Amino acid sequence: MIDYVTEAGALAPELAALRHELHRRPELGNREYKTAERVEAWLRACGIPTRRLLDTAVVGTLTGGLAGGTAALRADMDALPLQETSGAAFASETPNVMHACGHDVHMAAALGAAKLLAAHRAKLPGSVVFLFQPDEEGNGGAQRMIDAGALDGVDAVFGCHVSPELDADSVGVRYGKFYAASDTFRVTLTGRSAHGAEREKGADALAAAAETVTALLALPASFPHDRRVVSVGTLHAGTAGNIVADRAEFTGIIRTLGAENRTAMRTLFRRTVEQVARRHDVTPDCALRESYPGVVNDDGMTRLVQDAASALLGAEHVRVLSEPTMATEDFGCFLLQRPGSFYHVGAGCALPLHNAAFLPDDAAVVTAAALHAAVIETFLRRSAR
């Protein structure tokens, strides 16, 4: 394997400057116009032709000098609506917008990998498709990129996320279920209003909502060996203290691991709402919206990542993660279409993701760039045998 650690280290000042530039100029989902232009300029400077999908998605294709398969590498581009408080010299210059989830690192690392691989294109057995995706933090750009043909001709897909739980020179891999599937819900309960002194003449939507919320929050405890999450974020009901509420509405999220658990949880959720509604003589309207499908890694591709990371960094810098995360990520959409693996690279910053002061170490860019290049090369060489 090429010594991508040394080569990426030689690029460290350039990659840090690129990361700082991207961090200073964050853009929200589907508005990543300047970001996309910068990504295109970098790829073209590496001799990698690009094309646009949607308005702001960028696809670059590096064709190797030898015949082989095609691997894709994905990086997300959008920022969050948050005022940065990191105090960094390269802090966001856009009010109330910042890269609080490390997407600046993801982009800089993928662009670094593009430069590393382009330098060895003559001996590269196959092609690399670089996917720069908009709107991961919003409604999801992955599926829209897929629908627009981003994975056409691709054999496998890889990507990473920075992790506060790891040092900047470390990597985390997870076999199988990694990120949770996400569903949002809105439950409306309609009863009958009455004077508060004559509750028996009404059908109390607020009381029904309170019991329903309590029952739903208790559902995950019924599955001690399988992590599930139900969270209720809003609850609105009633118009006055002496009137039985005739309407109540609450909203929240469900998180589950794997397609089967997702289906089972949605069924149990609806059943619980309906059972409580019957007891209170109210009419339920349960709207469940399916969001990201979760990330379920292919075991073979994850083994490939682990092998490449161990050869590159040393096995002592590679951790097999024993627990999935209940966070979500739309990279799972790509994995529903192609085998692949999503892995973690240490952020070197202990603050949590989506914190206004979250600021990964520049070393994370170097590690991730080298790792991406090693993973892609390893896949292409193995598939060319």
C-alpha positions as CSV (number, residue, x, y, z in Angstrom):
1,M,0.0,0.0,0.0
2,I,1.1,3.5,-0.7
3,D,2.2,5.5,2.4
4,Y,-0.7,7.8,2.4
5,V,0.0,9.0,5.9
6,T,3.3,10.5,4.8
7,E,1.8,11.9,1.7
8,A,-1.2,13.4,3.5
9,G,1.1,14.8,6.1
10,A,3.0,16.6,3.4
11,L,-0.3,18.2,2.3
12,A,-1.3,19.1,5.9
13,P,-0.8,22.9,5.6
14,E,-2.8,23.0,2.3
15,L,-5.5,20.8,3.7
16,A,-5.8,22.9,6.9
17,A,-6.0,26.1,4.8
18,L,-8.8,24.5,2.8
19,R,-10.7,23.3,5.9
20,H,-10.4,26.8,7.4
21,E,-11.7,28.4,4.2
22,L,-14.7,26.0,4.2
23,H,-15.3,26.6,7.9
24,R,-15.3,30.3,7.5
25,R,-17.9,30.2,4.7
26,P,-20.6,27.8,5.8
27,E,-23.9,27.4,3.9
28,L,-27.2,25.8,4.8
29,G,-28.7,22.8,3.0
30,N,-29.5,23.3,-0.7
31,R,-27.8,26.7,-0.6
32,E,-24.2,25.4,-0.8
33,Y,-23.4,27.4,-4.0
34,K,-20.0,28.8,-3.1
35,T,-19.1,25.6,-1.3
36,A,-19.9,23.6,-4.5
37,E,-17.8,26.1,-6.6
38,R,-14.8,25.6,-4.3
39,V,-15.2,21.8,-4.4
40,E,-15.3,21.9,-8.2
41,A,-12.3,24.1,-8.4
42,W,-10.2,21.8,-6.2
43,L,-11.2,18.7,-8.1
44,R,-10.5,20.2,-11.5
45,A,-7.1,21.4,-10.3
46,C,-6.4,17.7,-9.6
47,G,-7.4,16.8,-13.1
48,I,-10.7,15.4,-12.1
49,P,-13.7,16.4,-14.2
50,T,-16.9,17.3,-12.4
51,R,-20.6,17.6,-13.0
52,R,-23.5,19.0,-11.1
53,L,-26.5,17.1,-9.9
54,L,-29.5,19.0,-8.4
55,D,-28.4,22.6,-7.8
56,T,-25.4,22.1,-5.5
57,A,-24.4,18.5,-5.5
58,V,-21.0,17.9,-7.1
59,V,-19.8,14.6,-8.7
60,G,-16.2,14.2,-9.7
61,T,-14.9,11.1,-11.5
62,L,-11.2,10.1,-11.4
63,T,-10.4,7.4,-14.0
64,G,-7.4,5.3,-13.2
65,G,-4.8,4.1,-15.7
66,L,-5.7,0.4,-15.2
67,A,-9.0,-1.5,-15.7
68,G,-11.0,-2.2,-12.6
69,G,-14.1,-1.4,-10.6
70,T,-15.6,1.8,-9.4
71,A,-15.7,3.0,-5.8
72,A,-17.5,6.1,-4.5
73,L,-16.5,8.4,-1.7
74,R,-19.2,10.6,-0.2
75,A,-18.8,13.9,1.8
76,D,-21.6,16.1,3.0
77,M,-21.4,19.8,2.6
78,D,-24.1,21.7,4.5
79,A,-23.8,23.6,7.8
80,L,-26.2,24.1,10.7
81,P,-28.3,27.2,11.7
82,L,-26.1,28.0,14.8
83,Q,-24.1,31.0,15.9
84,E,-20.5,29.8,16.4
85,T,-18.8,30.4,19.8
86,S,-15.6,28.5,19.2
87,G,-13.4,31.6,19.2
88,A,-11.3,30.1,16.4
89,A,-9.3,32.4,14.1
90,F,-11.2,30.8,11.2
91,A,-14.6,30.9,12.8
92,S,-17.7,31.3,10.7
93,E,-18.1,34.7,9.1
94,T,-21.8,34.0,8.3
95,P,-24.1,35.0,11.2
96,N,-26.1,32.1,12.7
97,V,-24.6,29.5,10.4
98,M,-21.7,27.2,11.3
99,H,-20.1,23.8,10.6
100,A,-21.0,22.3,13.9
101,C,-21.1,18.8,12.7
102,G,-17.7,18.5,11.0
103,H,-18.8,18.7,7.4
104,D,-16.0,21.1,6.7
105,V,-13.6,18.3,7.8
106,H,-15.5,15.8,5.7
107,M,-15.2,17.9,2.6
108,A,-11.5,18.8,3.1
109,A,-10.7,15.1,3.8
110,A,-12.4,13.9,0.7
111,L,-10.8,16.6,-1.4
112,G,-7.4,15.6,0.2
113,A,-8.1,12.0,-0.8
114,A,-8.9,13.1,-4.3
115,K,-5.5,14.8,-4.6
116,L,-3.7,11.8,-3.1
117,L,-5.4,9.3,-5.5
118,A,-5.0,11.6,-8.5
119,A,-1.2,11.6,-7.9
120,H,-1.2,7.8,-8.4
121,R,-3.9,7.6,-11.1
122,A,-1.6,5.8,-13.6
123,K,-1.4,2.8,-11.4
124,L,-5.0,3.0,-10.1
125,P,-7.0,-0.1,-11.1
126,G,-10.4,1.4,-11.7
127,S,-12.3,4.6,-11.1
128,V,-13.3,6.8,-8.1
129,V,-16.5,8.8,-7.9
130,F,-16.4,11.6,-5.4
131,L,-19.9,12.5,-4.2
132,F,-20.3,15.9,-2.5
133,Q,-23.8,15.9,-1.1
134,P,-26.0,18.8,0.0
135,D,-28.6,18.9,2.7
136,E,-27.7,16.0,5.0
137,E,-28.8,18.0,8.0
138,G,-32.2,18.9,6.5
139,N,-34.5,16.7,4.4
140,G,-31.7,14.6,3.0
141,G,-29.7,15.0,-0.2
142,A,-28.5,11.4,-0.5
143,Q,-31.7,9.9,-2.0
144,R,-32.1,12.8,-4.4
145,M,-28.5,12.3,-5.6
146,I,-29.3,8.6,-6.1
147,D,-32.4,9.4,-8.0
148,A,-30.4,11.7,-10.2
149,G,-28.0,8.9,-11.1
150,A,-25.1,9.5,-8.7
151,L,-24.5,5.8,-8.2
152,D,-24.7,4.7,-11.8
153,G,-21.8,2.4,-12.5
154,V,-20.6,2.4,-8.8
155,D,-19.7,-0.9,-7.2
156,A,-19.2,0.2,-3.6
157,V,-19.6,3.4,-1.5
158,F,-17.6,4.7,1.5
159,G,-17.8,7.6,3.8
160,C,-17.0,8.8,7.3
161,H,-18.0,11.1,10.1
162,V,-15.8,12.8,12.7
163,S,-16.3,11.5,16.2
164,P,-15.7,13.4,19.5
165,E,-15.2,10.0,21.2
166,L,-12.0,9.3,19.3
167,D,-8.6,10.9,19.1
168,A,-7.7,12.7,15.9
169,D,-5.3,9.9,14.9
170,S,-7.8,7.1,15.5
171,V,-10.5,5.3,13.5
172,G,-13.7,3.6,14.6
173,V,-15.4,0.9,12.5
174,R,-18.8,-0.7,13.2
175,Y,-20.1,-4.0,11.7
176,G,-23.8,-4.1,10.8
177,K,-26.2,-1.7,12.4
178,F,-24.5,1.6,13.1
179,Y,-26.8,4.6,12.9
180,A,-30.5,4.6,13.7
181,A,-33.4,4.9,11.3
182,S,-35.4,8.1,12.0
183,D,-39.1,8.7,11.9
184,T,-41.0,11.8,13.0
185,F,-44.6,11.8,14.3
186,R,-47.5,14.1,14.8
187,V,-50.4,12.8,16.9
188,T,-53.7,14.7,17.1
189,L,-56.4,13.7,19.6
190,T,-59.9,15.1,19.2
191,G,-62.4,14.9,22.1
192,R,-65.3,17.0,23.3
193,S,-65.1,20.2,25.3
194,A,-67.1,20.7,28.5
195,H,-67.0,22.8,31.6
196,G,-64.1,21.9,33.8
197,A,-66.5,21.3,36.7
198,E,-68.4,18.7,34.6
199,R,-65.6,16.6,33.2
200,E,-67.9,13.6,32.7
201,K,-69.8,15.5,29.9
202,G,-66.7,15.9,27.8
203,A,-63.9,13.8,26.3
204,D,-60.6,15.1,27.6
205,A,-58.1,15.2,24.8
206,L,-55.4,16.6,27.1
207,A,-55.7,13.8,29.6
208,A,-55.6,11.3,26.7
209,A,-52.5,13.0,25.4
210,A,-50.8,12.9,28.7
211,E,-51.5,9.2,29.1
212,T,-50.5,8.5,25.5
213,V,-47.2,10.3,25.8
214,T,-46.3,8.4,29.0
215,A,-47.1,5.1,27.4
216,L,-45.1,5.9,24.3
217,L,-42.0,7.0,26.2
218,A,-42.1,3.7,28.1
219,L,-42.1,1.6,24.9
220,P,-38.3,1.3,24.5
221,A,-38.0,-0.3,28.0
222,S,-39.9,-3.2,26.6
223,F,-36.9,-4.1,24.4
224,P,-33.9,-4.2,26.8
225,H,-31.7,-6.0,24.2
226,D,-32.5,-3.7,21.3
227,R,-32.0,0.0,21.6
228,R,-35.0,2.1,20.6
229,V,-35.8,5.7,21.3
230,V,-39.1,7.6,21.5
231,S,-38.9,11.4,22.2
232,V,-41.8,13.8,22.5
233,G,-40.7,17.4,21.8
234,T,-43.9,19.4,21.8
235,L,-47.4,19.1,23.4
236,H,-50.2,21.6,22.9
237,A,-53.7,21.4,24.2
238,G,-56.6,23.4,25.6
239,T,-57.7,27.0,25.6
240,A,-58.5,27.8,29.3
241,G,-58.1,26.3,32.7
242,N,-61.8,25.7,33.3
243,I,-62.5,24.0,29.9
244,V,-62.0,20.3,29.1
245,A,-59.7,20.3,26.1
246,D,-61.3,19.1,23.0
247,R,-58.0,18.9,21.1
248,A,-54.4,18.0,21.8
249,E,-51.4,17.6,19.6
250,F,-47.9,16.3,20.3
251,T,-44.9,15.8,18.0
252,G,-41.5,14.0,18.3
253,I,-39.2,11.4,16.9
254,I,-38.7,7.6,16.9
255,R,-35.2,6.0,16.4
256,T,-34.7,2.3,15.7
257,L,-31.9,0.1,14.4
258,G,-32.6,-1.9,11.3
259,A,-35.6,-2.2,8.9
260,E,-37.4,-5.0,10.9
261,N,-37.2,-3.0,14.2
262,R,-38.4,0.1,12.4
263,T,-41.5,-1.6,11.0
264,A,-42.3,-3.3,14.4
265,M,-41.9,0.0,16.3
266,R,-44.1,1.9,14.0
267,T,-46.8,-0.7,14.3
268,L,-46.5,-0.7,18.1
269,F,-46.6,3.1,18.2
270,R,-49.9,3.3,16.3
271,R,-51.4,0.5,18.4
272,T,-50.6,2.3,21.6
273,V,-52.1,5.6,20.4
274,E,-55.3,3.8,19.3
275,Q,-55.6,1.9,22.6
276,V,-55.3,4.9,24.8
277,A,-57.6,6.9,22.6
278,R,-60.4,4.3,22.9
279,R,-60.1,4.4,26.7
280,H,-60.6,8.2,26.7
281,D,-63.3,8.2,23.9
282,V,-61.2,10.5,21.7
283,T,-60.4,10.2,18.0
284,P,-56.7,9.8,17.1
285,D,-54.9,11.0,14.0
286,C,-51.4,9.5,14.0
287,A,-49.1,10.8,11.2
288,L,-45.8,9.0,11.0
289,R,-43.2,10.4,8.5
290,E,-40.4,8.1,7.4
291,S,-37.1,9.9,7.4
292,Y,-33.5,8.5,7.1
293,P,-33.3,4.7,6.9
294,G,-30.3,4.4,9.2
295,V,-26.8,3.1,8.4
296,V,-26.3,-0.7,8.2
297,N,-22.8,-1.5,7.1
298,D,-21.8,-4.4,4.9
299,D,-19.6,-6.7,6.9
300,G,-17.2,-7.5,4.1
301,M,-16.7,-3.8,3.3
302,T,-16.3,-3.0,7.0
303,R,-13.6,-5.7,7.2
304,L,-11.9,-4.0,4.2
305,V,-11.9,-0.7,6.0
306,Q,-10.6,-2.2,9.2
307,D,-7.8,-3.9,7.3
308,A,-6.9,-0.8,5.4
309,A,-6.9,1.4,8.5
310,S,-4.8,-1.1,10.5
311,A,-2.2,-1.4,7.7
312,L,-2.1,2.4,7.4
313,L,-2.3,3.6,11.0
314,G,-1.5,0.5,13.0
315,A,-4.1,-1.8,14.7
316,E,-3.7,0.2,18.0
317,H,-5.3,3.2,16.3
318,V,-8.4,1.2,15.0
319,R,-11.3,0.5,17.3
320,V,-14.2,-1.8,16.6
321,L,-17.2,0.0,18.0
322,S,-19.3,-2.2,20.2
323,E,-22.4,0.0,20.3
324,P,-24.4,1.7,17.6
325,T,-25.5,5.3,17.8
326,M,-29.0,6.5,18.0
327,A,-28.1,9.5,15.9
328,T,-29.1,9.3,12.2
329,E,-27.3,9.9,8.9
330,D,-28.7,9.7,5.3
331,F,-25.5,7.9,4.1
332,G,-27.7,4.9,4.8
333,C,-29.6,5.6,1.5
334,F,-26.4,4.9,-0.4
335,L,-26.0,1.6,1.5
336,L,-29.5,0.5,0.5
337,Q,-28.3,0.6,-3.1
338,R,-24.6,-0.5,-3.0
339,P,-22.4,-2.4,-0.5
340,G,-20.2,-0.2,1.5
341,S,-19.2,1.1,4.9
342,F,-19.4,4.2,7.0
343,Y,-16.7,4.7,9.6
344,H,-15.6,7.2,12.2
345,V,-12.5,9.3,12.4
346,G,-11.5,10.9,15.6
347,A,-12.3,14.6,15.9
348,G,-9.7,15.4,18.6
349,C,-12.4,17.6,20.2
350,A,-14.4,16.4,23.2
351,L,-17.4,18.7,22.7
352,P,-20.5,17.1,21.2
353,L,-21.6,17.4,17.7
354,H,-24.0,20.3,17.0
355,N,-22.5,22.3,19.8
356,A,-21.8,26.0,19.0
357,A,-18.1,25.5,20.1
358,F,-17.5,22.2,18.3
359,L,-14.2,22.4,16.5
360,P,-12.4,19.3,15.3
361,D,-8.6,19.3,15.2
362,D,-7.0,19.9,11.7
363,A,-5.2,16.6,12.3
364,A,-8.5,14.9,11.7
365,V,-8.5,16.1,8.1
366,V,-5.1,14.5,7.5
367,T,-6.0,11.2,9.1
368,A,-9.3,11.0,7.2
369,A,-7.8,12.0,3.8
370,A,-5.1,9.3,4.2
371,L,-7.7,6.7,5.3
372,H,-10.1,7.4,2.5
373,A,-7.3,7.0,-0.1
374,A,-6.2,3.7,1.5
375,V,-9.8,2.4,1.7
376,I,-10.5,3.3,-2.0
377,E,-7.2,1.8,-3.2
378,T,-7.7,-1.4,-1.2
379,F,-11.2,-1.9,-2.6
380,L,-10.1,-1.3,-6.2
381,R,-7.1,-3.6,-5.9
382,R,-9.1,-6.4,-4.3
383,S,-11.9,-6.1,-6.9
384,A,-9.4,-6.1,-9.8
385,R,-8.0,-9.5,-8.8
